[in-house]
Amino acid sequence: MVKCQNASCKKSFNVPLKTLNLQRSPQEIYNACPFCLTELKIPEKRAEIQFENLKEEANQREIKEKSDINKDNSTKCHFHLGYLSERTSKDNIPDECLVCNDILECMLRKMRE
């Protein structure tokens, strides 16, 4: 955690903003408090390590969200649960039913009711 060095702010945060100072010539980028934009005197390596850690956390969160979406998509059925128990024996089983997690429940649905 980084604490703002501004006496009137003093808020804590994880990652400082990379801010471009347009008033200086040449323009330079500096670390700033995300609340009051005060320039922070943080060793650059520490700021980079924090930034890398946050990027890694964001990547892991994104991977988890994608896997959750894939799980949701795999359980959605274009037919309905019990479709396989209602079809005639001459009808072919749709390909998506063959890879469905609920195929047994779908086939046995009529027997259970």
N, C-alpha and C positions, 0 to 999 in steps of 0.2 A: 504494500500500500504506500502511496505517496501522499504527503500532506502539502497543501498549498502554502507557500511562503508569505503570501499576502496577509498582513495582520488583520484585515477586515474580512477575509474569506476563511482561511484555515480549514477548508473542507478536505476530506480524504477521498482518494480515487485510485483505481488500479492502473490506468494507462493515461499518460498525458496526451494532449492533442499535439499533432505536428502542425505548427502554425507558420505561415509565411508572412514575414514582416515587409510590407511594401514601402514603408517609409525610409528604410535604410537602403543605401546604395553600396554595393550590389545587394539585391534582395537576398535574405537569408531565412532559412527554416530553423525554428527553435521549438523546444518543448514548452507547452503552456498548460495552465490549469483549465480544465474543460468548463469550469463555472465562471471564472472571472478573466480568463485569458492572460493572467500574469505570467511573465516568463519565469521558468523554473530552472534552477541550477541543479540539474541532475546529471550524474555521470552518464555519458551516452551509452556505454555498455549496459548499464542497469536498465535503461529505458528500452534498449533493443531486446534484452532478455525478457522483460515483461511483455513486450509486444509479441515476441515469438511464442511465449506461453499462451497468450490470448488467442493467437491464430490457431495454435494446436487445439485448444479447447473448442474453438468455433468449428474446426474441421471434424472433430470427434462428434460434436452435436449434430452437424450436418449428416454424417454417416449414420448416426442413430435415427435421425428423422427419416432418411431414405429407406432404411431397413423397416421402420414402422409403417411407412407408406406401402412398401412391397408386401408386408404381412397383411395389411388391410385389403390390398388389391387381390391377393391370392384367395381370400375368403369370400369375396363377392362373387355371386353366382348369377349367370345370365338367365338361368331358368328359375327354379325354386327348390328349396329343400324338400325332397320327396319326389322329385321329377323322375328319377330312375326307377322308383317303385311303381310309378303310374304308367310308364311307357309300355308298349307291347314288346314281346320278345323279338319281333322282327325288326324293330327300330334299332339303328346303330347307336352306340353310346358316344356322345360328343367327346371330342379330344380333350376339351377343358375339364370334363367330368373325370377323366382318367387321372388327372394330376391334382384333383381337388382333395383337400384334407378331410372333407366331410362325405366322401364317397360311400362309405359303409352305412352311415346314418341315413343318407339319401336313399340307398337301395332298400334298407330295412324299415323305412318310415311307415309304410302301409301295414306291415306286420305288427308294429308297436301300437298302432291306434286301435 
